[in-house]
């Protein structure tokens, strides 16, 4: 029974690690992709792209700060 609980906890932690890695990858892609097209939009959507870029970069930085605190 105890081994099952440990195995379940380990599996859960691995799932959480994969989830965080996917989030981090998505944020990095968003920061890179949006950063590459800022000032190239001709339809007035630059503000949206800048906001997405700032949000992605800011959240990546915050995740890094939180990880250092733990």
N, CA, C and O atoms as a Tripos MOL2 file, in Angstrom:
@<TRIPOS>MOLECULE
protein
  280   279    70     0     0
PROTEIN
NO_CHARGES

@<TRIPOS>ATOM
      1 N           0.8230   -1.1930    0.0000 N.3       1 UNK1
      2 CA          0.0000    0.0000    0.0000 C.3       1 UNK1
      3 C           0.8680    1.2580    0.0000 C.2       1 UNK1
      4 O           0.6170    2.1810   -0.7750 O.2       1 UNK1
      5 N           1.8860    1.3010    0.8640 N.am      2 UNK2
      6 CA          2.7700    2.4570    0.9490 C.3       2 UNK2
      7 C           3.5230    2.6620   -0.3600 C.2       2 UNK2
      8 O           3.7080    3.8000   -0.7930 O.2       2 UNK2
      9 N           3.9570    1.5820   -0.9930 N.am      3 UNK3
     10 CA          4.6530    1.6700   -2.2680 C.3       3 UNK3
     11 C           3.7500    2.2490   -3.3400 C.2       3 UNK3
     12 O           4.1990    3.0430   -4.1670 O.2       3 UNK3
     13 N           2.4860    1.8630   -3.3360 N.am      4 UNK4
     14 CA          1.5250    2.4170   -4.2930 C.3       4 UNK4
     15 C           1.3760    3.9190   -4.1050 C.2       4 UNK4
     16 O           1.3030    4.6640   -5.0830 O.2       4 UNK4
     17 N           1.3310    4.3700   -2.8550 N.am      5 UNK5
     18 CA          1.2200    5.8040   -2.5750 C.3       5 UNK5
     19 C           2.4520    6.5580   -3.0520 C.2       5 UNK5
     20 O           2.3340    7.6500   -3.6080 O.2       5 UNK5
     21 N           3.6150    5.9950   -2.8410 N.am      6 UNK6
     22 CA          4.8580    6.6230   -3.2910 C.3       6 UNK6
     23 C           4.8910    6.6600   -4.8130 C.2       6 UNK6
     24 O           5.2460    7.6800   -5.4050 O.2       6 UNK6
     25 N           4.5250    5.5610   -5.4400 N.am      7 UNK7
     26 CA          4.5060    5.5130   -6.9040 C.3       7 UNK7
     27 C           3.5160    6.5300   -7.4760 C.2       7 UNK7
     28 O           3.8030    7.1890   -8.4760 O.2       7 UNK7
     29 N           2.3580    6.6520   -6.8390 N.am      8 UNK8
     30 CA          1.3560    7.6200   -7.2810 C.3       8 UNK8
     31 C           1.8840    9.0390   -7.1190 C.2       8 UNK8
     32 O           1.6910    9.8760   -8.0010 O.2       8 UNK8
     33 N           2.5370    9.3130   -6.0200 N.am      9 UNK9
     34 CA          3.0990   10.6480   -5.7790 C.3       9 UNK9
     35 C           4.1940   10.9750   -6.7930 C.2       9 UNK9
     36 O           4.2570   12.0940   -7.3000 O.2       9 UNK9
     37 N           5.0430   10.0160   -7.0850 N.am     10 UNK10
     38 CA          6.1100   10.2130   -8.0700 C.3      10 UNK10
     39 C           5.5160   10.4620   -9.4450 C.2      10 UNK10
     40 O           5.9710   11.3550  -10.1590 O.2      10 UNK10
     41 N           4.5170    9.6960   -9.8250 N.am     11 UNK11
     42 CA          3.8650    9.8790  -11.1240 C.3      11 UNK11
     43 C           3.2210   11.2660  -11.2040 C.2      11 UNK11
     44 O           3.2920   11.9250  -12.2410 O.2      11 UNK11
     45 N           2.6040   11.7020  -10.1250 N.am     12 UNK12
     46 CA          1.9860   13.0210  -10.0950 C.3      12 UNK12
     47 C           3.0340   14.1220  -10.2640 C.2      12 UNK12
     48 O           2.8350   15.0660  -11.0290 O.2      12 UNK12
     49 N           4.1420   13.9940   -9.5490 N.am     13 UNK13
     50 CA          5.2080   14.9950   -9.6460 C.3      13 UNK13
     51 C           5.8020   15.0440  -11.0500 C.2      13 UNK13
     52 O           6.1070   16.1230  -11.5580 O.2      13 UNK13
     53 N           5.9660   13.9000  -11.6670 N.am     14 UNK14
     54 CA          6.4770   13.8670  -13.0440 C.3      14 UNK14
     55 C           5.5020   14.5440  -14.0000 C.2      14 UNK14
     56 O           5.9160   15.2570  -14.9140 O.2      14 UNK14
     57 N           4.2200   14.3200  -13.7900 N.am     15 UNK15
     58 CA          3.2020   14.9640  -14.6160 C.3      15 UNK15
     59 C           3.2650   16.4750  -14.4410 C.2      15 UNK15
     60 O           3.1830   17.2200  -15.4170 O.2      15 UNK15
     61 N           3.4100   16.9230  -13.2110 N.am     16 UNK16
     62 CA          3.5030   18.3610  -12.9460 C.3      16 UNK16
     63 C           4.7550   18.9650  -13.5790 C.2      16 UNK16
     64 O           4.7090   20.0790  -14.1000 O.2      16 UNK16
     65 N           5.8610   18.2420  -13.5390 N.am     17 UNK17
     66 CA          7.0900   18.7210  -14.1740 C.3      17 UNK17
     67 C           6.9030   18.8680  -15.6780 C.2      17 UNK17
     68 O           7.3490   19.8520  -16.2680 O.2      17 UNK17
     69 N           6.2420   17.8900  -16.3050 N.am     18 UNK18
     70 CA          5.9890   17.9670  -17.7530 C.3      18 UNK18
     71 C           5.0560   19.1350  -18.0740 C.2      18 UNK18
     72 O           5.2430   19.8350  -19.0690 O.2      18 UNK18
     73 N           4.0600   19.3330  -17.2280 N.am     19 UNK19
     74 CA          3.1380   20.4420  -17.4310 C.3      19 UNK19
     75 C           3.8710   21.7780  -17.3540 C.2      19 UNK19
     76 O           3.6830   22.6340  -18.2180 O.2      19 UNK19
     77 N           4.6920   21.9650  -16.3470 N.am     20 UNK20
     78 CA          5.4510   23.2020  -16.1950 C.3      20 UNK20
     79 C           6.3950   23.4000  -17.3780 C.2      20 UNK20
     80 O           6.5510   24.5210  -17.8610 O.2      20 UNK20
     81 N           7.0160   22.3410  -17.8410 N.am     21 UNK21
     82 CA          7.9090   22.4430  -19.0010 C.3      21 UNK21
     83 C           7.1350   22.8520  -20.2520 C.2      21 UNK21
     84 O           7.6240   23.6560  -21.0460 O.2      21 UNK21
     85 N           5.9460   22.3120  -20.4310 N.am     22 UNK22
     86 CA          5.1120   22.7000  -21.5790 C.3      22 UNK22
     87 C           4.7020   24.1650  -21.4870 C.2      22 UNK22
     88 O           4.7110   24.8830  -22.4870 O.2      22 UNK22
     89 N           4.3460   24.6010  -20.2910 N.am     23 UNK23
     90 CA          3.9820   26.0040  -20.0930 C.3      23 UNK23
     91 C           5.1690   26.8930  -20.4120 C.2      23 UNK23
     92 O           5.0370   27.8920  -21.1190 O.2      23 UNK23
     93 N           6.3170   26.5290  -19.8930 N.am     24 UNK24
     94 CA          7.5390   27.3080  -20.1260 C.3      24 UNK24
     95 C           7.8700   27.3560  -21.6220 C.2      24 UNK24
     96 O           8.2180   28.4150  -22.1450 O.2      24 UNK24
     97 N           7.7620   26.2210  -22.3070 N.am     25 UNK25
     98 CA          8.0310   26.1720  -23.7540 C.3      25 UNK25
     99 C           7.0580   27.0600  -24.5240 C.2      25 UNK25
    100 O           7.4580   27.7940  -25.4280 O.2      25 UNK25
    101 N           5.7770   26.9880  -24.1600 N.am     26 UNK26
    102 CA          4.7730   27.8010  -24.8450 C.3      26 UNK26
    103 C           5.0390   29.2850  -24.6360 C.2      26 UNK26
    104 O           4.9620   30.0740  -25.5770 O.2      26 UNK26
    105 N           5.3550   29.6630  -23.3960 N.am     27 UNK27
    106 CA          5.6490   31.0650  -23.1090 C.3      27 UNK27
    107 C           6.8770   31.5390  -23.8800 C.2      27 UNK27
    108 O           6.8930   32.6500  -24.4080 O.2      27 UNK27
    109 N           7.8950   30.7000  -23.9410 N.am     28 UNK28
    110 CA          9.1020   31.0650  -24.6740 C.3      28 UNK28
    111 C           8.7910   31.2430  -26.1640 C.2      28 UNK28
    112 O           9.2520   32.1970  -26.7910 O.2      28 UNK28
    113 N           8.0160   30.3310  -26.7130 N.am     29 UNK29
    114 CA          7.6180   30.4580  -28.1230 C.3      29 UNK29
    115 C           6.8070   31.7300  -28.3430 C.2      29 UNK29
    116 O           7.0190   32.4400  -29.3260 O.2      29 UNK29
    117 N           5.8940   32.0180  -27.4480 N.am     30 UNK30
    118 CA          5.0660   33.2260  -27.5650 C.3      30 UNK30
    119 C           5.9370   34.4800  -27.5010 C.2      30 UNK30
    120 O           5.7470   35.4100  -28.2840 O.2      30 UNK30
    121 N           6.8810   34.5040  -26.5800 N.am     31 UNK31
    122 CA          7.7710   35.6630  -26.4570 C.3      31 UNK31
    123 C           8.6080   35.8360  -27.7130 C.2      31 UNK31
    124 O           8.7730   36.9520  -28.2060 O.2      31 UNK31
    125 N           9.1320   34.7450  -28.2250 N.am     32 UNK32
    126 CA          9.9730   34.8040  -29.4260 C.3      32 UNK32
    127 C           9.1540   35.1880  -30.6520 C.2      32 UNK32
    128 O           9.5280   36.0890  -31.4030 O.2      32 UNK32
    129 N           8.0420   34.5020  -30.8470 N.am     33 UNK33
    130 CA          7.2220   34.7440  -32.0390 C.3      33 UNK33
    131 C           6.6350   36.1540  -32.0510 C.2      33 UNK33
    132 O           6.6870   36.8420  -33.0700 O.2      33 UNK33
    133 N           6.0840   36.5750  -30.9330 N.am     34 UNK34
    134 CA          5.4800   37.9070  -30.8980 C.3      34 UNK34
    135 C           6.5490   38.9890  -30.9780 C.2      34 UNK34
    136 O           6.3350   40.0330  -31.5940 O.2      34 UNK34
    137 N           7.7060   38.7380  -30.3530 N.am     35 UNK35
    138 CA          8.7930   39.7070  -30.4270 C.3      35 UNK35
    139 C           9.2890   39.9030  -31.8410 C.2      35 UNK35
    140 O           9.7340   40.9910  -32.2090 O.2      35 UNK35
    141 N           9.2110   38.8460  -32.6340 N.am     36 UNK36
    142 CA          9.6980   38.9140  -34.0100 C.3      36 UNK36
    143 C           8.7720   39.7110  -34.9250 C.2      36 UNK36
    144 O           9.2110   40.2100  -35.9610 O.2      36 UNK36
    145 N           7.4950   39.8370  -34.5570 N.am     37 UNK37
    146 CA          6.5740   40.5320  -35.4630 C.3      37 UNK37
    147 C           6.0960   41.8880  -34.9520 C.2      37 UNK37
    148 O           5.2900   42.5520  -35.6050 O.2      37 UNK37
    149 N           6.5930   42.2980  -33.7870 N.am     38 UNK38
    150 CA          6.2480   43.6310  -33.2880 C.3      38 UNK38
    151 C           6.7390   44.6560  -34.3160 C.2      38 UNK38
    152 O           7.8300   44.5220  -34.8710 O.2      38 UNK38
    153 N           5.9450   45.6440  -34.5490 N.am     39 UNK39
    154 CA          6.2130   46.7330  -35.5040 C.3      39 UNK39
    155 C           6.1230   46.2920  -36.9640 C.2      39 UNK39
    156 O           6.4610   47.0720  -37.8540 O.2      39 UNK39
    157 N           5.6870   45.0880  -37.2300 N.am     40 UNK40
    158 CA          5.5190   44.6350  -38.6100 C.3      40 UNK40
    159 C           4.0490   44.5590  -39.0120 C.2      40 UNK40
    160 O           3.7310   44.3060  -40.1730 O.2      40 UNK40
    161 N           3.1640   44.7770  -38.0580 N.am     41 UNK41
    162 CA          1.7340   44.7070  -38.3550 C.3      41 UNK41
    163 C           1.2730   46.0280  -38.9490 C.2      41 UNK41
    164 O           1.6590   47.1040  -38.4930 O.2      41 UNK41
    165 N           0.4560   45.9210  -39.9550 N.am     42 UNK42
    166 CA         -0.0610   47.1240  -40.6050 C.3      42 UNK42
    167 C          -1.5420   47.3390  -40.3200 C.2      42 UNK42
    168 O          -2.1450   48.2960  -40.8050 O.2      42 UNK42
    169 N          -2.1200   46.4390  -39.5300 N.am     43 UNK43
    170 CA         -3.5590   46.5430  -39.2730 C.3      43 UNK43
    171 C          -3.8830   47.1270  -37.9000 C.2      43 UNK43
    172 O          -5.0380   47.0880  -37.4760 O.2      43 UNK43
    173 N          -2.8890   47.6650  -37.2000 N.am     44 UNK44
    174 CA         -3.1190   48.2610  -35.8910 C.3      44 UNK44
    175 C          -3.1300   47.2760  -34.7440 C.2      44 UNK44
    176 O          -3.4820   47.6510  -33.6260 O.2      44 UNK44
    177 N          -2.7580   46.0360  -34.9780 N.am     45 UNK45
    178 CA         -2.7910   45.0240  -33.9140 C.3      45 UNK45
    179 C          -1.4820   44.9400  -33.1260 C.2      45 UNK45
    180 O          -1.2970   44.0200  -32.3290 O.2      45 UNK45
    181 N          -0.5780   45.8910  -33.3420 N.am     46 UNK46
    182 CA          0.6900   45.8770  -32.6010 C.3      46 UNK46
    183 C           0.4830   45.8720  -31.0900 C.2      46 UNK46
    184 O           1.2190   45.1970  -30.3690 O.2      46 UNK46
    185 N          -0.5120   46.6180  -30.6010 N.am     47 UNK47
    186 CA         -0.7420   46.6850  -29.1580 C.3      47 UNK47
    187 C          -1.0410   45.3080  -28.5800 C.2      47 UNK47
    188 O          -0.5600   44.9680  -27.4990 O.2      47 UNK47
    189 N          -1.8210   44.5280  -29.2860 N.am     48 UNK48
    190 CA         -2.1480   43.1750  -28.8300 C.3      48 UNK48
    191 C          -0.8860   42.3160  -28.8120 C.2      48 UNK48
    192 O          -0.6510   41.5750  -27.8580 O.2      48 UNK48
    193 N          -0.0990   42.4140  -29.8350 N.am     49 UNK49
    194 CA          1.1200   41.6040  -29.9310 C.3      49 UNK49
    195 C           2.1200   42.0190  -28.8560 C.2      49 UNK49
    196 O           2.7520   41.1680  -28.2290 O.2      49 UNK49
    197 N           2.2610   43.3130  -28.6470 N.am     50 UNK50
    198 CA          3.1560   43.8000  -27.5860 C.3      50 UNK50
    199 C           2.6770   43.2830  -26.2320 C.2      50 UNK50
    200 O           3.4880   42.8560  -25.4100 O.2      50 UNK50
    201 N           1.3770   43.3180  -25.9980 N.am     51 UNK51
    202 CA          0.8250   42.8200  -24.7350 C.3      51 UNK51
    203 C           1.0830   41.3420  -24.5290 C.2      51 UNK51
    204 O           1.4290   40.9130  -23.4290 O.2      51 UNK51
    205 N           0.9150   40.5680  -25.5800 N.am     52 UNK52
    206 CA          1.1880   39.1220  -25.4740 C.3      52 UNK52
    207 C           2.6580   38.8840  -25.1840 C.2      52 UNK52
    208 O           3.0060   38.0250  -24.3730 O.2      52 UNK52
    209 N           3.5230   39.6440  -25.8460 N.am     53 UNK53
    210 CA          4.9680   39.5220  -25.6400 C.3      53 UNK53
    211 C           5.3380   39.8770  -24.2010 C.2      53 UNK53
    212 O           6.0610   39.1360  -23.5340 O.2      53 UNK53
    213 N           4.8340   41.0150  -23.7320 N.am     54 UNK54
    214 CA          5.1350   41.4420  -22.3660 C.3      54 UNK54
    215 C           4.6100   40.4430  -21.3330 C.2      54 UNK54
    216 O           5.2790   40.1710  -20.3360 O.2      54 UNK54
    217 N           3.4360   39.9070  -21.5660 N.am     55 UNK55
    218 CA          2.8580   38.9230  -20.6490 C.3      55 UNK55
    219 C           3.7060   37.6570  -20.6010 C.2      55 UNK55
    220 O           4.0020   37.1500  -19.5190 O.2      55 UNK55
    221 N           4.0970   37.1470  -21.7570 N.am     56 UNK56
    222 CA          4.8960   35.9210  -21.8130 C.3      56 UNK56
    223 C           6.2470   36.1160  -21.1400 C.2      56 UNK56
    224 O           6.6680   35.2770  -20.3430 O.2      56 UNK56
    225 N           6.9240   37.2050  -21.4500 N.am     57 UNK57
    226 CA          8.2340   37.4760  -20.8500 C.3      57 UNK57
    227 C           8.0950   37.6800  -19.3410 C.2      57 UNK57
    228 O           8.8870   37.1540  -18.5600 O.2      57 UNK57
    229 N           7.0830   38.4460  -18.9420 N.am     58 UNK58
    230 CA          6.8760   38.6940  -17.5240 C.3      58 UNK58
    231 C           6.5800   37.4290  -16.7410 C.2      58 UNK58
    232 O           7.0840   37.2510  -15.6320 O.2      58 UNK58
    233 N           5.7680   36.5510  -17.3080 N.am     59 UNK59
    234 CA          5.4420   35.3090  -16.6130 C.3      59 UNK59
    235 C           6.6480   34.3790  -16.5440 C.2      59 UNK59
    236 O           6.8560   33.7220  -15.5240 O.2      59 UNK59
    237 N           7.4390   34.3100  -17.5980 N.am     60 UNK60
    238 CA          8.6720   33.5170  -17.5460 C.3      60 UNK60
    239 C           9.5990   34.0310  -16.4440 C.2      60 UNK60
    240 O          10.1720   33.2440  -15.6910 O.2      60 UNK60
    241 N           9.7410   35.3360  -16.3570 N.am     61 UNK61
    242 CA         10.5840   35.9230  -15.3110 C.3      61 UNK61
    243 C          10.0330   35.6240  -13.9260 C.2      61 UNK61
    244 O          10.7940   35.3250  -13.0060 O.2      61 UNK61
    245 N           8.7070   35.7040  -13.7710 N.am     62 UNK62
    246 CA          8.0990   35.4220  -12.4720 C.3      62 UNK62
    247 C           8.2760   33.9570  -12.0850 C.2      62 UNK62
    248 O           8.5650   33.6590  -10.9260 O.2      62 UNK62
    249 N           8.1110   33.0520  -13.0230 N.am     63 UNK63
    250 CA          8.3240   31.6290  -12.7470 C.3      63 UNK63
    251 C           9.7500   31.4050  -12.2670 C.2      63 UNK63
    252 O           9.9730   30.6620  -11.3120 O.2      63 UNK63
    253 N          10.7130   32.0380  -12.9170 N.am     64 UNK64
    254 CA         12.1150   31.9040  -12.5020 C.3      64 UNK64
    255 C          12.3290   32.4280  -11.0840 C.2      64 UNK64
    256 O          13.0530   31.8150  -10.3000 O.2      64 UNK64
    257 N          11.7020   33.5600  -10.7490 N.am     65 UNK65
    258 CA         11.8210   34.0960   -9.3790 C.3      65 UNK65
    259 C          11.2080   33.1340   -8.3680 C.2      65 UNK65
    260 O          11.8040   32.8670   -7.3240 O.2      65 UNK65
    261 N          10.0200   32.6130   -8.6730 N.am     66 UNK66
    262 CA          9.3690   31.6780   -7.7540 C.3      66 UNK66
    263 C          10.2180   30.4340   -7.5470 C.2      66 UNK66
    264 O          10.3330   29.9390   -6.4260 O.2      66 UNK66
    265 N          10.8120   29.9280   -8.6140 N.am     67 UNK67
    266 CA         11.6300   28.7190   -8.4880 C.3      67 UNK67
    267 C          12.8450   28.9740   -7.6000 C.2      67 UNK67
    268 O          13.2570   28.0850   -6.8550 O.2      67 UNK67
    269 N          13.4200   30.1610   -7.6660 N.am     68 UNK68
    270 CA         14.5670   30.4950   -6.8140 C.3      68 UNK68
    271 C          14.1630   30.5920   -5.3530 C.2      68 UNK68
    272 O          14.9570   30.2950   -4.4610 O.2      68 UNK68
    273 N          12.9170   31.0110   -5.1100 N.am     69 UNK69
    274 CA         12.4230   31.1340   -3.7410 C.3      69 UNK69
    275 C          12.1800   29.7790   -3.0880 C.2      69 UNK69
    276 O          12.2530   29.6580   -1.8650 O.2      69 UNK69
    277 N          11.8940   28.7710   -3.8830 N.am     70 UNK70
    278 CA         11.5210   27.4610   -3.3200 C.3      70 UNK70
    279 C          12.6890   26.6560   -2.8980 C.2      70 UNK70
    280 O          12.5240   25.5380   -2.4090 O.2      70 UNK70
@<TRIPOS>BOND
     1     1     2 1
     2     2     3 1
     3     3     4 2
     4     3     5 am
     5     5     6 1
     6     6     7 1
     7     7     8 2
     8     7     9 am
     9     9    10 1
    10    10    11 1
    11    11    12 2
    12    11    13 am
    13    13    14 1
    14    14    15 1
    15    15    16 2
    16    15    17 am
    17    17    18 1
    18    18    19 1
    19    19    20 2
    20    19    21 am
    21    21    22 1
    22    22    23 1
    23    23    24 2
    24    23    25 am
    25    25    26 1
    26    26    27 1
    27    27    28 2
    28    27    29 am
    29    29    30 1
    30    30    31 1
    31    31    32 2
    32    31    33 am
    33    33    34 1
    34    34    35 1
    35    35    36 2
    36    35    37 am
    37    37    38 1
    38    38    39 1
    39    39    40 2
    40    39    41 am
    41    41    42 1
    42    42    43 1
    43    43    44 2
    44    43    45 am
    45    45    46 1
    46    46    47 1
    47    47    48 2
    48    47    49 am
    49    49    50 1
    50    50    51 1
    51    51    52 2
    52    51    53 am
    53    53    54 1
    54    54    55 1
    55    55    56 2
    56    55    57 am
    57    57    58 1
    58    58    59 1
    59    59    60 2
    60    59    61 am
    61    61    62 1
    62    62    63 1
    63    63    64 2
    64    63    65 am
    65    65    66 1
    66    66    67 1
    67    67    68 2
    68    67    69 am
    69    69    70 1
    70    70    71 1
    71    71    72 2
    72    71    73 am
    73    73    74 1
    74    74    75 1
    75    75    76 2
    76    75    77 am
    77    77    78 1
    78    78    79 1
    79    79    80 2
    80    79    81 am
    81    81    82 1
    82    82    83 1
    83    83    84 2
    84    83    85 am
    85    85    86 1
    86    86    87 1
    87    87    88 2
    88    87    89 am
    89    89    90 1
    90    90    91 1
    91    91    92 2
    92    91    93 am
    93    93    94 1
    94    94    95 1
    95    95    96 2
    96    95    97 am
    97    97    98 1
    98    98    99 1
    99    99   100 2
   100    99   101 am
   101   101   102 1
   102   102   103 1
   103   103   104 2
   104   103   105 am
   105   105   106 1
   106   106   107 1
   107   107   108 2
   108   107   109 am
   109   109   110 1
   110   110   111 1
   111   111   112 2
   112   111   113 am
   113   113   114 1
   114   114   115 1
   115   115   116 2
   116   115   117 am
   117   117   118 1
   118   118   119 1
   119   119   120 2
   120   119   121 am
   121   121   122 1
   122   122   123 1
   123   123   124 2
   124   123   125 am
   125   125   126 1
   126   126   127 1
   127   127   128 2
   128   127   129 am
   129   129   130 1
   130   130   131 1
   131   131   132 2
   132   131   133 am
   133   133   134 1
   134   134   135 1
   135   135   136 2
   136   135   137 am
   137   137   138 1
   138   138   139 1
   139   139   140 2
   140   139   141 am
   141   141   142 1
   142   142   143 1
   143   143   144 2
   144   143   145 am
   145   145   146 1
   146   146   147 1
   147   147   148 2
   148   147   149 am
   149   149   150 1
   150   150   151 1
   151   151   152 2
   152   151   153 am
   153   153   154 1
   154   154   155 1
   155   155   156 2
   156   155   157 am
   157   157   158 1
   158   158   159 1
   159   159   160 2
   160   159   161 am
   161   161   162 1
   162   162   163 1
   163   163   164 2
   164   163   165 am
   165   165   166 1
   166   166   167 1
   167   167   168 2
   168   167   169 am
   169   169   170 1
   170   170   171 1
   171   171   172 2
   172   171   173 am
   173   173   174 1
   174   174   175 1
   175   175   176 2
   176   175   177 am
   177   177   178 1
   178   178   179 1
   179   179   180 2
   180   179   181 am
   181   181   182 1
   182   182   183 1
   183   183   184 2
   184   183   185 am
   185   185   186 1
   186   186   187 1
   187   187   188 2
   188   187   189 am
   189   189   190 1
   190   190   191 1
   191   191   192 2
   192   191   193 am
   193   193   194 1
   194   194   195 1
   195   195   196 2
   196   195   197 am
   197   197   198 1
   198   198   199 1
   199   199   200 2
   200   199   201 am
   201   201   202 1
   202   202   203 1
   203   203   204 2
   204   203   205 am
   205   205   206 1
   206   206   207 1
   207   207   208 2
   208   207   209 am
   209   209   210 1
   210   210   211 1
   211   211   212 2
   212   211   213 am
   213   213   214 1
   214   214   215 1
   215   215   216 2
   216   215   217 am
   217   217   218 1
   218   218   219 1
   219   219   220 2
   220   219   221 am
   221   221   222 1
   222   222   223 1
   223   223   224 2
   224   223   225 am
   225   225   226 1
   226   226   227 1
   227   227   228 2
   228   227   229 am
   229   229   230 1
   230   230   231 1
   231   231   232 2
   232   231   233 am
   233   233   234 1
   234   234   235 1
   235   235   236 2
   236   235   237 am
   237   237   238 1
   238   238   239 1
   239   239   240 2
   240   239   241 am
   241   241   242 1
   242   242   243 1
   243   243   244 2
   244   243   245 am
   245   245   246 1
   246   246   247 1
   247   247   248 2
   248   247   249 am
   249   249   250 1
   250   250   251 1
   251   251   252 2
   252   251   253 am
   253   253   254 1
   254   254   255 1
   255   255   256 2
   256   255   257 am
   257   257   258 1
   258   258   259 1
   259   259   260 2
   260   259   261 am
   261   261   262 1
   262   262   263 1
   263   263   264 2
   264   263   265 am
   265   265   266 1
   266   266   267 1
   267   267   268 2
   268   267   269 am
   269   269   270 1
   270   270   271 1
   271   271   272 2
   272   271   273 am
   273   273   274 1
   274   274   275 1
   275   275   276 2
   276   275   277 am
   277   277   278 1
   278   278   279 1
   279   279   280 2
@<TRIPOS>SUBSTRUCTURE
     1 UNK1         2 RESIDUE 1 A UNK
     2 UNK2         6 RESIDUE 1 A UNK
     3 UNK3        10 RESIDUE 1 A UNK
     4 UNK4        14 RESIDUE 1 A UNK
     5 UNK5        18 RESIDUE 1 A UNK
     6 UNK6        22 RESIDUE 1 A UNK
     7 UNK7        26 RESIDUE 1 A UNK
     8 UNK8        30 RESIDUE 1 A UNK
     9 UNK9        34 RESIDUE 1 A UNK
    10 UNK10       38 RESIDUE 1 A UNK
    11 UNK11       42 RESIDUE 1 A UNK
    12 UNK12       46 RESIDUE 1 A UNK
    13 UNK13       50 RESIDUE 1 A UNK
    14 UNK14       54 RESIDUE 1 A UNK
    15 UNK15       58 RESIDUE 1 A UNK
    16 UNK16       62 RESIDUE 1 A UNK
    17 UNK17       66 RESIDUE 1 A UNK
    18 UNK18       70 RESIDUE 1 A UNK
    19 UNK19       74 RESIDUE 1 A UNK
    20 UNK20       78 RESIDUE 1 A UNK
    21 UNK21       82 RESIDUE 1 A UNK
    22 UNK22       86 RESIDUE 1 A UNK
    23 UNK23       90 RESIDUE 1 A UNK
    24 UNK24       94 RESIDUE 1 A UNK
    25 UNK25       98 RESIDUE 1 A UNK
    26 UNK26      102 RESIDUE 1 A UNK
    27 UNK27      106 RESIDUE 1 A UNK
    28 UNK28      110 RESIDUE 1 A UNK
    29 UNK29      114 RESIDUE 1 A UNK
    30 UNK30      118 RESIDUE 1 A UNK
    31 UNK31      122 RESIDUE 1 A UNK
    32 UNK32      126 RESIDUE 1 A UNK
    33 UNK33      130 RESIDUE 1 A UNK
    34 UNK34      134 RESIDUE 1 A UNK
    35 UNK35      138 RESIDUE 1 A UNK
    36 UNK36      142 RESIDUE 1 A UNK
    37 UNK37      146 RESIDUE 1 A UNK
    38 UNK38      150 RESIDUE 1 A UNK
    39 UNK39      154 RESIDUE 1 A UNK
    40 UNK40      158 RESIDUE 1 A UNK
    41 UNK41      162 RESIDUE 1 A UNK
    42 UNK42      166 RESIDUE 1 A UNK
    43 UNK43      170 RESIDUE 1 A UNK
    44 UNK44      174 RESIDUE 1 A UNK
    45 UNK45      178 RESIDUE 1 A UNK
    46 UNK46      182 RESIDUE 1 A UNK
    47 UNK47      186 RESIDUE 1 A UNK
    48 UNK48      190 RESIDUE 1 A UNK
    49 UNK49      194 RESIDUE 1 A UNK
    50 UNK50      198 RESIDUE 1 A UNK
    51 UNK51      202 RESIDUE 1 A UNK
    52 UNK52      206 RESIDUE 1 A UNK
    53 UNK53      210 RESIDUE 1 A UNK
    54 UNK54      214 RESIDUE 1 A UNK
    55 UNK55      218 RESIDUE 1 A UNK
    56 UNK56      222 RESIDUE 1 A UNK
    57 UNK57      226 RESIDUE 1 A UNK
    58 UNK58      230 RESIDUE 1 A UNK
    59 UNK59      234 RESIDUE 1 A UNK
    60 UNK60      238 RESIDUE 1 A UNK
    61 UNK61      242 RESIDUE 1 A UNK
    62 UNK62      246 RESIDUE 1 A UNK
    63 UNK63      250 RESIDUE 1 A UNK
    64 UNK64      254 RESIDUE 1 A UNK
    65 UNK65      258 RESIDUE 1 A UNK
    66 UNK66      262 RESIDUE 1 A UNK
    67 UNK67      266 RESIDUE 1 A UNK
    68 UNK68      270 RESIDUE 1 A UNK
    69 UNK69      274 RESIDUE 1 A UNK
    70 UNK70      278 RESIDUE 1 A UNK
